[in-house]
Amino acid sequence: MKIVAVTACPTGIAHTYMAAEQLEKTAKSLGHQIKVETQGAMGIENELSSAEIRDAEFAIFAVDIDVEQRERFAGKRIVQVAVQDAIKNPKAVFEKLRA
Amino acid sequence: MVHEHRFACPLPNGLHARPASLISELATSFGSDIRLINERTGSSANAKSVLEIVALDVKLGDPCRTTVAGDDANAAQSRLADFIEHEMPGCDEALPEIAPRSEVVLPRTLRRCSARWYPGTVVCPGIARGAVVVVGGVRLPTEIASDAEDAHAEERKLRGAIERVRSSLREKLKTAPSAVESAILRAHVAIAGDVGFAEKALASVAAGASAGRAIVEAAQYFAERMKSAESAYVRERAVDIEDIALQFLESIYGDCVRALDVVLAEAAIVVAENLSPRQLLAFDRRFLKGIVIEHAGVTSHAVILARSFDIPTLTGVADVRARLAAGTQAVVDANLGFVVAEVTPEVDRYHRRELAKGSRRRERLARHAHARASTLDGRALEVAANVSTAQELAPAFERGADAIGLFRTEMLFMDRPAAPSEDEQFEIYSAALRAARGRPVILRTFDIGGDKPVPYLNLPEERNPFLGLRGVRVYRSHQDVFDAQLRAIVRASAFGPVWIMLPMVSSLDEVRWVKSRLAEVRAELDRAKIAHDLALRIGVMIEVPSVAFQIDQFASEVDFFSIGTNDLAQYFLAVDREGESVAELYRTRHPSFLRFLVKIVEDAKRHGKWIGMCGEMTRSPRNLPLLIALGLDEISTAAPEIAALKASIARMSAAQCDELLRAATACRSADEVEALVASFRGRGETQALLDPECVAIEVDSSSKEEAIRDLVDTFFVAGRTDEPELVEDAIWAREAVYSTGLGHGFAIPHCKTDAISANSIGVARLARPIEWGSNDGEPVRCVILLAMRASDKDDAHMRVFSKLARKLMHDEFRERLLAATDCAALASGLAEELGLSADVVR
């Protein structure tokens, strides 16, 4: 499965990146292909292209704040969770995709 | 016939001082004998005496009775009954409380304990613990004038004292600055004129006691009754009676009965309404650990002295004499600004941890203390000490002073009946110069007048003493006193370099006159073949704005300048620096004042003159970049600040300081300058992100609050923040969103704040796991703190932070951190994982 994701936390120092790491790690173990964009203190990194978004089946938002440039995901199937959830139990986040 | 009226006390707080004084006022307006009886206790009072009424300890609901007998008994009876029924129930309003200063917040580690604490204003930082010793106004002398003259003479003394004290209290009442003080003063006027007290004392005198003995006995009689009262309010009033009695005694016997003989025998926290410099100097400083004062300006002499001695001191702690019980232990935190009245185990732990942190910080700063300070790009700035006595010089040099930038000689002239002799002064100045061992000492000739009156100079009372006769303006009319000082200084100059500095100069004539006196003194000494230094320098303190516009002309008359910021700012801004109502307007970081300073220093430099700065402005680390940018040769400050200032200078870039000053002088308001200065970074080079000094294992934190504080304190000790409380606040603000406990025994608290001076990583591996509110409910064993500056965009550092965050998601990384056997291994392991090279780690 091809998945895109965005992580963003209040200060953008730690949890944004911890969540990104968890999603990448878990996707790999589940055999998914994922690209995670971080919206942290350094701004947008690992930015998702419109083609990548278009080709993905799902978008995961692991965010505690608003996603920047959310319009890029218009019409996409989006699963949104708190950053904490992605860090604590990333597998459960992916299970939501099947539901 | 005797009229009676019965009633039950309707007042929730009982018959306290306020209703009692109203009853006594009313009773006094009648000739009849009026008594008030508390039927619960059976005791009876003269209703004309506030003290006797209050001593009845009448509480809500107590059955009471008044009796009235005499010529105007009918009128008195009906007026009294009317008052009791209709007016008294409405007079229970408590005195207005002085609102606690909102910015003082108890540290999180103390919030859970129930100890009583009171906020105050920090005037000398530090933390101290000791037994409370209440000074001034509350210790009645036990040995007092027991040999009486004849009863008539003693009665005259007694009545005279009461009259003098009452009228002096009424005088004070006229100028009382606040409603609270007025209320207290009015209560004191009433006590001083209380018929019950006078009757009691007069009876003792008639029985053969001296006036002094009679006053002490009467005060003890009433104070004891109040101390045993059930109401705390009444108990606290005992202090007032003793205070008034002391004032009576002083009025008769002079200052010899004052509580000057307080002997400190163990670690003590001295608590006082106010202290005179003389009182402060009389304490045994081995035991004087902390000072808490109710009223005293930041620039009062007792406070200035306390700072020079580095005694943690708080002022503006309302009503503290009544709130801290003598003999009990208390902790003064003059870093955050509060005093704790009981030392619970939590308070004790807090005190010990803070002490340890303070000494770690001092130890680290000491590395800088004895080097000459210069910025990273090589701009030197001398850091000197301000002192008031010769004894302070040696400790000031130990603390790293390069010189003495201000020796306030007026302290030698105060609190004494006559001016010190030339020889006495010579001894003191030469002792100071010997202690300086060749380092320059700037002796400021006596600055008396204004707020520092001295009776033997007979200076007139002035409407506005700060604009009147003071400093150099006094010298012409007291040439004998001035000449004696000049001769003493010039003679002492044989022992080391002396710079004479003149206070309150506003015109060239004043300098020329002093120079002519100096020439004459030198000629006399030459004739008498007395040694003195021919290179002695003379300079002016710039504190009157008029000097600033004649620097070129002054430069041809003097050798140096030193800017006295306290008075210069108050005269420049037309703001009384101690005036509470205009405190907001007294801003030395005012753009106009900064421009003024720029002009002064530029002009002095253009004419090749040495220029320094003494005064409050040198104390705040926030001002330091501005002072560096001004291009001063020296700053002179309280000795305890020196090491920290030198360490800060060594970390700054003069070029960046210059930029800050340029921007600050372009600001439109002091608030804008404030914001600019607060976000100033000033580091010439990037400080290492990860410093092994901020990595520790076996850390003894017992709670989340302590762990965060411990980590922030390592930043503070390492000189990465001067405002650890702000860093803590920022971390807790983030923590409030959701816990940073990420599970697996790790927590990663973090913040973005400009209170940190360099992006920083701190690691604490804990001796005992603590609760953190983690994801997985597990307690935390390892805490990693990330602090990032809010106004910088340092992507390199941010990338390290994000890398660290990602790595924490991996078991192997966490295990490696938990397995490291010592701090060095932990720090180098972390550096390696994060790809920080050895030189980044340092």
Interface residues (C-beta under 8 A of the other chain):
Chain A: P10 T11 I13 A14 H15 T16 Y17 M18 A20 E21 Q22 K25 T38 G40 A41 M42 D64 Q84 I87 K88
Chain B: R734 V737 Y738 T740 L742 G743 I748 H750 C751 K752 N775 D776 L786 M788 D795 M798 R799 F801 S802 K803 L804 A805 R806 K807 L808 M809 H810
